[in-house]
Amino acid sequence: MYKKLLTNKFFRDNPYLKNSVQRLIYSTLLENVANELIMKEGILNNERLNQITREKELIQAEQNPEEIFQLLRKKTDAINRVDLIRKALEFEEVLMPMVLEKLKRNNHDIFIENSVQFLAKSQKNYSLLLKEQYVEIRSPYVQSLICLILGFKGEEDTIPWLLDRFFEIKKLYPCETYDQGPLLALHELNCRFYKR
């Protein structure tokens, strides 16, 4: 229905950057295999491996949603991030309103990136809510990443909205990479709906 908006010319005129925070996060949303490979291949030294194991046990044993919410705000070894998100998803109904509210005014990178993973992996589709709350989000970085999530979760009718966000962010922040969130989301939607 919106294929005519996502033309080859549009993507040629607006290539995504190979190196941006949004591109890195986009890549992490696509794969989690690397962590398993690192653990199996014995690449880590014993001290780090022990630290990862202790942290993983703490995450897996935690049953208090408030504590899990606090863990989303703390630095966790990158290898344990997958386990942290899985644990948070066990309490999705309780945690999601807290995460969405905190994202509106948060500038803490660790929390933001964990929240993006949490939203992207959630069982429920929060696309409509994310679009509704978008204007309440203070940080253009968070807005950019919310757009990125919509590329994975949004329906086809999200395309015009994301195009508007792309051009809006590009105009407001010409020296930043914030436009990469909606741009990568449009690439993802194009793949999901038109390149099957």
BELKANOR-V887052 format. One record per backbone hydrogen bond with DSSP energy under -1.0 kcal/mol. NH is the residue of the N-H (numbers start at 1). CO is the residue of the C=O. If there is no record, write none. Layout:
# BELKANOR-V887052
nh=(NH & NH)
co=(CO & CO)
This chain:
# BELKANOR-V887052
nh=(5 & 7 & 11 & 12 & 13 & 14 & 24 & 25 & 26 & 27 & 28 & 29 & 31 & 37 & 38 & 39 & 40 & 41 & 43 & 49 & 50 & 51 & 52 & 53 & 54 & 55 & 56 & 57 & 58 & 59 & 60 & 61 & 62 & 68 & 69 & 70 & 71 & 72 & 74 & 80 & 84 & 85 & 86 & 87 & 88 & 89 & 91 & 92 & 95 & 96 & 99 & 100 & 101 & 102 & 103 & 105 & 112 & 113 & 114 & 115 & 116 & 117 & 118 & 119 & 120 & 121 & 130 & 131 & 132 & 133 & 136 & 137 & 138 & 143 & 144 & 145 & 146 & 147 & 148 & 149 & 150 & 152 & 153 & 154 & 158 & 159 & 162 & 163 & 164 & 165 & 166 & 167 & 168 & 169 & 170 & 171 & 172 & 173 & 176 & 180 & 181 & 183 & 184 & 185 & 186 & 187 & 188 & 189 & 190 & 191 & 192 & 193 & 194)
co=(2 & 5 & 7 & 8 & 9 & 10 & 20 & 21 & 22 & 23 & 24 & 25 & 27 & 33 & 34 & 35 & 36 & 37 & 38 & 45 & 46 & 47 & 48 & 49 & 50 & 51 & 52 & 53 & 54 & 55 & 56 & 57 & 58 & 64 & 65 & 66 & 67 & 68 & 71 & 77 & 80 & 81 & 82 & 83 & 84 & 85 & 88 & 89 & 91 & 92 & 95 & 96 & 97 & 98 & 99 & 102 & 108 & 109 & 110 & 111 & 112 & 113 & 114 & 115 & 116 & 117 & 126 & 127 & 128 & 129 & 133 & 134 & 104 & 139 & 140 & 141 & 142 & 143 & 144 & 145 & 146 & 149 & 149 & 150 & 155 & 156 & 158 & 159 & 160 & 161 & 162 & 163 & 164 & 165 & 166 & 167 & 168 & 169 & 173 & 177 & 178 & 179 & 180 & 181 & 182 & 183 & 184 & 185 & 186 & 187 & 188 & 189 & 190)
